[in-house]
């Protein structure tokens, strides 16, 4: 039961996490941002689960889009949140990349108009026309809010099962205008200069190339020849999964060890059962039951126990996934679904039945040498 629940839990989490990450990074080949950790840049700008490495010049970043290898560029900028949901300033092409369509309302047209993901609307009971103020930073806090700059919801997006469901999306102008007053507060006479500077800063630039080779060639050039950093989402996520893979393999190893111990305990219990019930089995022989029938009885008893353990273990694994999903959805916006058994889980079930069959056959050897008259006489 324990080994099955652990093994199915690990398998499902690994598979679903892979699918989540792949669907979220698929629209983009490269992300350009401030220098720092390339993994942090991907996590913050593509998966929205980390802090950005800094800001970059929009003008400098857009020079990259003039390269003939570049198919499309999408600038993104953020710095605020509403109840933990990130407010992302970007172009409408960002929504198209994730095939996001409206469930209700319309797309943002003017600054301070936003569209919200399905989970944002559901969790906060938000509707078209509702207004809210953003809080400074990317984590939930009420310490510093932009009360004088409220956002208005013009549209709610359909569920996409991607990161879009957990975002509040608006124009780049909205993000720039929210932070205009910050420059003015530092030095009143320098307001226009600060405003101009602020309007030319973005968090990162997301890029789609005409062919994959373009990404490799350009990333080397950007990292060596510019003040910016280029990261390849696919490469960084593969590296991340390698690190996580070691943990998954360790847990899988523990699950296999438990499975072997479970197999051994089934075997020991079967031998014990045969020894303790010798009188009962000998009595069945006197009523005409042959050795094969006795072996069958022992085997079906073992099979029932192992199948019961496997089914209960599978349900325990699914309950663990549900509990884990509640945690990850609140923390990172990642939702894990409860699915039917997949091929790997069926292989594990096959392994359990095989172990049981083997244990039952070995334990039943003593039935071939059952001395019926002596056992009944002793009884």
N, C-alpha and C positions, 0 to 999 in steps of 0.2 A: 504494500500500500504506500509506504513512505518512498520507496525507490521510484515507483510509477508516477506519483504526484510530483516528485522533484524533477524527474527526467522530462515529463510532459510540460511542466512549467518552464524549464530552461529552453526546450525546443520552440515552444510557442513565442516566448519573449524574444528569442533570437531572430526567428523568422519574421515576426511582425515588426520588430525594430528595424530590421533590414529593409522591409517594404516601405515603412514610414520614411526612413532616411532617403531611400532611392527616389520616392515620389516627390519629396521636397527639394532635392538637389537637381533632379532631372532637367528642369527648364534652363539651367545655366551651366556654362562650361568653365567660367572664370569669374572671380570676384576681385575687384581692386579696392584697396583701402589703405589706411595708414600703416606704416611699418610696425611690426610686432610679430605675434604668433600667427602663422597662417591658419592653424586649426581654429584659433579664437576668432579670426576674421570670418571664417566659414560658419562657425556656430552662431555668431552674432548677426551677420548680414543675410544668411540664407535660411538658417534654422531658428533664428531669434531666441536662442537660449543662453546667451552669454553677453557680456558687455563689449561694445566695439573697441577697436584698437585706437580710435581717435577719428578726427575729421580730415578730409582731403579737399583740395581745390577742385570745384566742379569744372572750371575752365581747363585745368591740366588733365583731369580725368577724361573729359570729352574729346581731347585730342586723339585718344586711343580709337574712338569710334570712326575716325577718318581712314583707318587702315582698311584696305580692301578685303582682308580676311575676316573682318568683323561683320556679322550679320545684323546684330541688334544690341543696343546698350540701354539699360534701365537704371537711372540713378535712384538711390534710396537714402533717406535721411530720417533719423529719429533721435529722441532724447527725453521724451515724455511718455507717461503711461496713464491709463485710467483703470483703477482697481486691479493693477497688475497686468493689464492687457496693453501691449505696446502700440503706440500711435505711430504709424509708418507713413512718411511722406514719400510719394513716388508718382510715376506716370500711370495712366490707365492700362498701359501695355502689361504692367505687372500682373493685373487681374487676368488678362488674356492668357498669360503664360501658364497659369494654374487652372485654366478653363473655368474661372469663377463667373457665375452669372447671378443676376439679381433675383431674389425671391419676392421682394417687395420694394417699391420706391424707385429712385433713380440714382445715377452716379453723381458724385460731387462735381459741381461746376465752378463754384467760387471758393475763395479761402475760408477756412473754418467749417466747411461742409465735409462730412465723412460718410463712408459706407462701413458697415461693421460685419464681422464674420458671424456665422450662425451660433457658435458657442458663446461669443461675447453677448449677443442678443438674449440668448436663453438664460445664461448665468445671472445677468443683471436686469432681466425683464425690461429690456429697452425696445422702444418702438420708433417708427418714423416720426420725425418732428421733435423728439426728445433732445434736450441739451445737456451737456456735462462739461466740467472743467478738468483740464489735465493736471497731473502732478508731475513735478520735475523728477527726472531719473527714470530708470527702467524697471524698478521693483515697486511693489505696492507700498505707498506711503501717503500720508495726508499732511506732511510737514510743510511742503512748499507747493502751493497750487497756483495756477494762472487764472485767478478768479475773473480778471477783466477781459479774458479772451475765451469765451465759451465756444464749444463745438456744437454743431447741430447735425443730427443724423438724417441723411436724405435717402439712404438705402440700406437694406439688409440682404446679405448674400446667401445663396443656397449652400448647403453643406457640401464640402469638397473632399473631406477626409485628408486635408493637407493643413499646413501651418496657417493658411488664410483664415480658417475657421476661428482662430484665436487672436486675430489682428484687427486693429481699427485703422482703416486706410484713408488717406487724404492726399492733397496735392503737396508738392514741395514748398510752395508759397506759404501754405498754412503753418508748416514747421518753422520756416524763416520768420514769419510774422509773430508767432508766439514768443520767440526769443529776441525780437527787436528791442524791447524795453530793457533787456538785461545790459546791452551795450550802453544805452542811454543813461541807466542808473549809475554806471561806473564814471562816466564823464559826459555831462549834458551837452557841452558845445561840440562834442565829437560824434553826435548821434548819427548823422548821415554817413560819415565814414565807416562807423561800426556796422550800420545797416547794410551798406554796400558790401562790406567784407563778409557779413553773416550770410548774405544771399548767395555767395559764391562758395559756400562750404556744404559738403554732403558727407554722409557716413561712408558710403561705398558706391561702387558702380558695378552692376551685374551685367555680364557679357555672354552672348551666344555667338559662336563662330560658324563660319560656313563649312569648315571641316576641323576635326580634332587636332590636327597638326598645328593649326594656327594658335591654339591655346598654349601648346608647349613652347613654340618659338617666341611668342609675345611675353609669356610669363618670365622667361629668362631676361629679356630686354628690360621689362618694367622693374624687376628686382635689382638689376645691376646698374641701370642707367637713369633711373628716376628716384624721386623722394618717396614714391608710393610702393606698395607691396601688392603682388599678384598671388592669389591662391587658387588652386584647382579643387573645387568641391568634391569631385569624385575621388581624387587621390587622397585628400585629407580624411574623408569619411571611411575609405578603405583602411587607412592607417588606424583610425579610431576603433573600427571594428576588429582589427588585429589585436589591439590592446584589450578590448572587451572580450575578444575570443578566448584569451587565456583564462579569464575568469569563468566564462561559460564552460570551457573544457574541464576546468577544475571541478565545477559543480556536477558536470556530466560524469566525471570520474568517480565522484562520491556516490552518485546515483547508481552507477554500474557496480561499485563495491557493495552497496546496500542490496542490490539485486542478487549478487552472488551469495551474500550472507543469507538473504531470504530463501534462495534455492537450497542452500545447505541446511537451513532450519526446517524446510519442508521435508527434505530427505531424512533428517534425524527424527522428526516427528512421525514420519511414515514407518520407519523401522520400529520406533517406540509403540506405535499403534498396532503393528503386526504382532509384536511380542506380547503386548498387554491383552490382546484379543485372540490369543491362540485358541482358547477354549471355544469361543464363539465361532471362529473360522473352522475349527475341527468339527464342530456340531453341524455346520452347514455342509461339510463334506459327507457326513453320515446321511444327510438328507438328499444326497445325490449331486451336490454342486461340485463341479470339477475345478482343478487348479486355475484354469483360465478365467473362470467366473469369479474366483476369489481375487485374482490379480485385477480384474475389471472393477470390482468393488473398491479396492484400495486406490486404483487410479482415479475413478470418478470422485471419490472423496477429496483427493488431492487437487483435482482439476476444479472442483467446486470452490475450494478455499482460495486457490490462486486466481480464478476468474473474479471471485468476489473482491479480493484484494486489489486486482487490476482495475475493476470498475469504480470501486470506492476511491482508489488512488487517483484515477483520471478525474473524477468529480472534485476531489480535494485540490488537484492541480489547477482546474478551471476556476475554483473559488479563489485560489491564490492569485491567479491572473487578474481576476476582477478587483481584488483588494489592491494589487499593485497598480492597476489602471487608475483607480481612484486617486492614489498618491501622485502618479506621474502626470495625470491630467491637471491637477491643481498646481503642481510645481512647474511643469514644462509644456503643458498643453498637448501631451501625447496620450492618445486613447488606444487601449488594447482591447480587441473584440474577442468574444467567446465563440470559437469555431468548432466545427465537428472534427473528429479525429483525422489527422492526416496520415500519409504513408509511413512516416518514421514512427509515429505512435503505434500504428498497426504492427510494425516490425517488432517493437518492444513487447507488444502483447503476444506475438508469435514466439518471441524468445522466452517469455514467462511460461507459456504452455509447453514449450520444448524442454525447459528446465524441469517442470513438473513431471512430464512424461519420463524423463531420464531418472529423476529421483524415485518415481513410482516403480519403474522397472528394476532398479538396483535394490530397492527396499523389499521387493516381492520375491527375490531369490530364495529366501528362507521358506516361502510357501511350497516350493518344489520338494522340500525335504520334511514336510509336515508329518509327524508321526501321530496319526489320528487316535489309534487305540491307547497309546501311552498318555497322551494329553487328556483324553476323556477319563481314563482310569485315575490319573492324578487329581483331576477335578472332583 
